[in-house]
Amino acid sequence: MKKLSARRRHPLAALVVLLFALAATGGLYAALAPAPKAQADDSSQSIEITEGKKLFSVGCASCHGTHGQGSSDGPSLTGVGSAAVDFQVGTGRMPAQQPGPQIQQKKVQYTQKDIDQLAAYIASLGPGPVIPSSDQYDPAGAEQGKGGELFRSNCSQCHNFVGKGGALTDGKYAPTLKGVDPKHIYEAMQTGPQNMPSFPDTTLPSKSKADIIAYLKAVDSADSPNPGGFTLGTLGPVPEGLFAYIFGLGALLGIAAWIAARTTKAKKS
């Protein structure tokens, strides 16, 4: 007991106890704590964000601001999400060639890798719609009939009944959907670019979007049946009315003129 008491009074006893307690605490924490998550600075996502910021500074900041906050020449990009970037840049609409009532589609200026990096940077500015996975927009197995009903109810007012597009007000227009990549159609429904309203999953579920894409791909096919006869470009009631006005009314006027001429001739004789 005297030896133990003497050791307790040793000048280094408190330090030894402290070191032992620290070691025990550290060991228990290492054994029981959950595995630490990879830090963003060490991930490939962080590298994409960094490279995307460089691309943004060169090609986008002049209109959208140095930090995507927007300016008089371009809207804020905070919260637009990666899907909006993939759609706008992936279809060639951005970077914009010139201002106007509607941004024109043109040749894509960036590689898909660059687009992914830009999308990662913009997504880091605030939460927003994400780029869909391939199984979300794959039309295989989707219901074309249901998609046609949804399209006619929500989209045909602008894009026409089979997605051929149409004119809007003040120089704007709804573009044709013929030949558009299914991913970009899905992203357009998610984000609502330019004049188009957005259809998030809370409004139009992912399956319904795939159904619409399946319908558009079916009517876009060269083998698509047309039981109604001559399509007149499948542009809807406007060309049909024009055809009826020119040929139908023209035929009636011709018949009326022929009858009048015959009647006049009969009276003279």
Phi and psi in degrees as a GROMACS rama.xvg file:
@    title "Ramachandran Plot"
@    xaxis  label "Phi"
@    yaxis  label "Psi"
@TYPE xy
-64.9328  -38.3834  LYS-2
-64.2177  -42.6373  LYS-3
-64.3687  -41.2813  LEU-4
-64.4934  -36.2334  SER-5
-68.3006  -37.7687  ALA-6
-66.3701  -36.5131  ARG-7
-63.4797  -31.3569  ARG-8
-85.4236  -0.0685618  ARG-9
-64.7798  142.29  HIS-10
-59.9995  -28.1943  PRO-11
-94.3336  0.571956  LEU-12
-61.6436  -45.0968  ALA-13
-63.1858  -38.183  ALA-14
-66.7295  -40.1612  LEU-15
-63.6594  -43.6654  VAL-16
-62.6046  -42.4656  VAL-17
-62.5834  -44.7409  LEU-18
-64.001  -39.428  LEU-19
-64.2752  -41.5664  PHE-20
-65.0967  -41.45  ALA-21
-64.2372  -43.2089  LEU-22
-63.5785  -41.1395  ALA-23
-66.3579  -41.5351  ALA-24
-64.1205  -44.1866  THR-25
-63.0432  -40.1659  GLY-26
-65.1693  -42.5995  GLY-27
-64.5357  -40.097  LEU-28
-64.3417  -43.0096  TYR-29
-64.0864  -32.7585  ALA-30
-80.1224  -33.8007  ALA-31
-102.899  -22.9829  LEU-32
-71.8004  147.215  ALA-33
-65.8705  155.786  PRO-34
-60.9883  130.903  ALA-35
-66.0888  142.744  PRO-36
-77.2682  150.704  LYS-37
-64.1296  132.766  ALA-38
-70.1468  145.997  GLN-39
-60.7403  -33.6278  ALA-40
-66.7337  -21.2098  ASP-41
-102.113  2.23123  ASP-42
-95.6212  162.86  SER-43
-66.9932  -27.0808  SER-44
-63.0822  -38.9848  GLN-45
-64.4788  -37.4974  SER-46
-64.9079  -42.2954  ILE-47
-61.5179  -41.4457  GLU-48
-62.9152  -43.6271  ILE-49
-62.8588  -46.1048  THR-50
-67.7418  -36.2238  GLU-51
-64.5756  -36.8303  GLY-52
-64.3256  -37.6221  LYS-53
-63.59  -45.2845  LYS-54
-63.5404  -39.4274  LEU-55
-63.8032  -41.9854  PHE-56
-62.4239  -33.246  SER-57
-83.4339  -44.1595  VAL-58
-106.268  -11.5799  GLY-59
-129.411  -27.0726  CYS-60
-64.5322  -26.4406  ALA-61
-62.0799  -28.1548  SER-62
-104.642  -40.393  CYS-63
-96.368  3.82835  HIS-64
89.2179  154.585  GLY-65
-64.2977  -25.299  THR-66
-120.162  22.325  HIS-67
72.4484  16.9353  GLY-68
-79.1985  -8.45585  GLN-69
90.8813  163.544  GLY-70
-155.457  -172.027  SER-71
-67.8485  -17.5426  SER-72
-99.838  -9.52372  ASP-73
-162.929  148.316  GLY-74
-74.1067  164.961  PRO-75
-65.7077  144.362  SER-76
-107.083  6.75448  LEU-77
-69.4981  119.659  THR-78
87.1196  2.89973  GLY-79
-76.3446  -22.6825  VAL-80
83.6063  167.12  GLY-81
-70.8254  -27.4571  SER-82
-64.2892  -38.7252  ALA-83
-64.7136  -39.5108  ALA-84
-66.7529  -45.4683  VAL-85
-61.4593  -37.0371  ASP-86
-72.4206  -53.2389  PHE-87
-65.1337  -44.6355  GLN-88
-80.5308  -35.6065  VAL-89
-71.2271  -18.6208  GLY-90
-101.63  2.15136  THR-91
83.9236  1.76776  GLY-92
-69.9933  -31.7729  ARG-93
-119.899  142.379  MET-94
-66.0993  143.435  PRO-95
-68.9986  139.752  ALA-96
-75.6841  -40.3663  GLN-97
-161.406  155.806  GLN-98
-70.7676  157.428  PRO-99
175.633  179.685  GLY-100
-63.2316  -25.0341  PRO-101
-151.834  137.188  GLN-102
-73.0359  127.324  ILE-103
-80.7584  144.441  GLN-104
-78.9906  138.199  GLN-105
-148.053  -172.71  LYS-106
-63.1992  138.879  LYS-107
-66.5077  133.633  VAL-108
-95.6011  -16.2808  GLN-109
-121.45  155.84  TYR-110
-76.376  164.421  THR-111
-63.6394  -33.2458  GLN-112
-63.6515  -43.6921  LYS-113
-62.8225  -41.3883  ASP-114
-62.302  -41.6436  ILE-115
-62.666  -38.9105  ASP-116
-68.9266  -42.1122  GLN-117
-61.3852  -42.6422  LEU-118
-63.0857  -39.2094  ALA-119
-64.3137  -40.2481  ALA-120
-66.2957  -47.1661  TYR-121
-63.7862  -37.882  ILE-122
-63.2013  -29.135  ALA-123
-72.6616  -15.0257  SER-124
-78.373  -19.8684  LEU-125
170.258  151.348  GLY-126
-65.9885  144.188  PRO-127
-167.132  -177.813  GLY-128
-58.8479  135.031  PRO-129
-99.0941  158.943  VAL-130
-60.8278  126.932  ILE-131
-71.5745  155.256  PRO-132
-81.9888  161.841  SER-133
-62.2871  -32.7159  SER-134
-71.8938  -17.4395  ASP-135
-75.6379  -38.2911  GLN-136
-105.409  5.02886  TYR-137
-70.3995  118.866  ASP-138
-74.7508  -8.54554  PRO-139
-62.7882  125.777  ALA-140
85.9572  -5.43995  GLY-141
-79.4342  164.532  ALA-142
-95.2245  106.698  GLU-143
-64.6739  -40.7385  GLN-144
-61.9997  -45.2118  GLY-145
-64.571  -39.625  LYS-146
-62.3899  -37.4494  GLY-147
-63.1888  -40.9345  GLY-148
-62.7181  -44.9486  GLU-149
-65.1701  -40.6088  LEU-150
-65.5775  -44.4544  PHE-151
-65.9699  -30.4592  ARG-152
-78.8784  -33.7506  SER-153
-114.941  -19.2135  ASN-154
-125.818  -26.001  CYS-155
-67.8801  -21.3263  SER-156
-59.2177  -29.9877  GLN-157
-109.848  -44.7359  CYS-158
-89.0662  0.413724  HIS-159
75.7378  168.515  ASN-160
-67.4354  -26.8899  PHE-161
-120.991  21.8269  VAL-162
76.6568  24.3276  GLY-163
-79.8567  -8.3807  LYS-164
87.763  174.586  GLY-165
-175.583  166.85  GLY-166
-79.5627  146.317  ALA-167
-119.118  -162.957  LEU-168
-88.3568  158.08  THR-169
56.0857  38.7404  ASP-170
80.4267  5.37565  GLY-171
-90.5544  166.32  LYS-172
-157.617  156.662  TYR-173
-93.7679  117.852  ALA-174
-69.6542  158.446  PRO-175
-67.4589  148.171  THR-176
-104.361  7.30856  LEU-177
-70.489  125.126  LYS-178
77.9245  6.39222  GLY-179
-78.7111  139.219  VAL-180
-60.9399  135.113  ASP-181
-53.9907  -36.0533  PRO-182
-61.9921  -40.7298  LYS-183
-71.5136  -32.7263  HIS-184
-64.0322  -44.0547  ILE-185
-61.8114  -45.7537  TYR-186
-65.2239  -35.0157  GLU-187
-63.9664  -40.5995  ALA-188
-66.5304  -34.4835  MET-189
-68.131  -44.3669  GLN-190
-103.062  -21.2415  THR-191
63.6661  65.6162  GLY-192
-70.5263  142.492  PRO-193
53.8472  -111.598  GLN-194
-87.0564  -5.80379  ASN-195
-84.557  136.166  MET-196
-71.8744  154.753  PRO-197
-89.4222  149.413  SER-198
-126.898  79.5826  PHE-199
-66.2051  171.004  PRO-200
-62.3126  -24.873  ASP-201
-69.7729  -25.2466  THR-202
-97.0005  -44.6319  THR-203
-132.11  100.991  LEU-204
-57.0112  160.862  PRO-205
-56.8263  -39.3474  SER-206
-63.6709  -39.2181  LYS-207
-66.1888  -36.6652  SER-208
-62.6229  -42.3459  LYS-209
-64.3303  -35.5863  ALA-210
-63.4405  -42.2348  ASP-211
-63.4356  -42.4202  ILE-212
-62.3052  -41.3954  ILE-213
-61.7685  -40.6749  ALA-214
-63.9235  -45.6568  TYR-215
-63.3247  -38.8091  LEU-216
-69.4638  -31.7358  LYS-217
-68.8928  -45.5229  ALA-218
-75.4137  -17.6744  VAL-219
-82.3453  -14.2401  ASP-220
-71.8004  144.733  SER-221
-67.0656  -22.1063  ALA-222
-91.4459  6.6495  ASP-223
-64.0023  125.689  SER-224
-70.9992  153.26  PRO-225
-134.658  81.3765  ASN-226
-67.5241  -14.0764  PRO-227
-82.7132  -3.16504  GLY-228
98.8689  -146.248  GLY-229
-62.2702  130.359  PHE-230
-81.3201  -19.5826  THR-231
53.2131  37.7713  LEU-232
81.0685  2.68672  GLY-233
47.7258  43.9433  THR-234
-100.168  5.37912  LEU-235
93.8473  -159.111  GLY-236
-70.9302  -21.0992  PRO-237
-64.7852  -54.8136  VAL-238
-65.8469  -30.3439  PRO-239
-65.1579  -43.5688  GLU-240
-65.4928  -39.3307  GLY-241
-64.1549  -41.8063  LEU-242
-61.0089  -45.4919  PHE-243
-63.9821  -38.6525  ALA-244
-67.0073  -47.0074  TYR-245
-73.5553  -52.5349  ILE-246
-85.7507  -43.44  PHE-247
-67.1542  -53.1123  GLY-248
-66.8412  -35.9533  LEU-249
-62.3574  -41.0834  GLY-250
-64.6648  -40.9353  ALA-251
-64.3633  -42.1912  LEU-252
-63.834  -39.1915  LEU-253
-63.4722  -42.6091  GLY-254
-64.8394  -42.0081  ILE-255
-62.7482  -41.21  ALA-256
-65.4666  -39.0879  ALA-257
-64.6782  -43.0912  TRP-258
-62.9339  -43.4446  ILE-259
-62.4291  -41.6378  ALA-260
-64.7437  -42.2023  ALA-261
-64.6565  -39.2869  ARG-262
-66.6026  -44.0597  THR-263
-61.3072  -41.869  THR-264
-65.6893  -38.6485  LYS-265
-66.99  -37.4748  ALA-266
-66.1643  -39.4113  LYS-267
-66.0856  -36.537  LYS-268
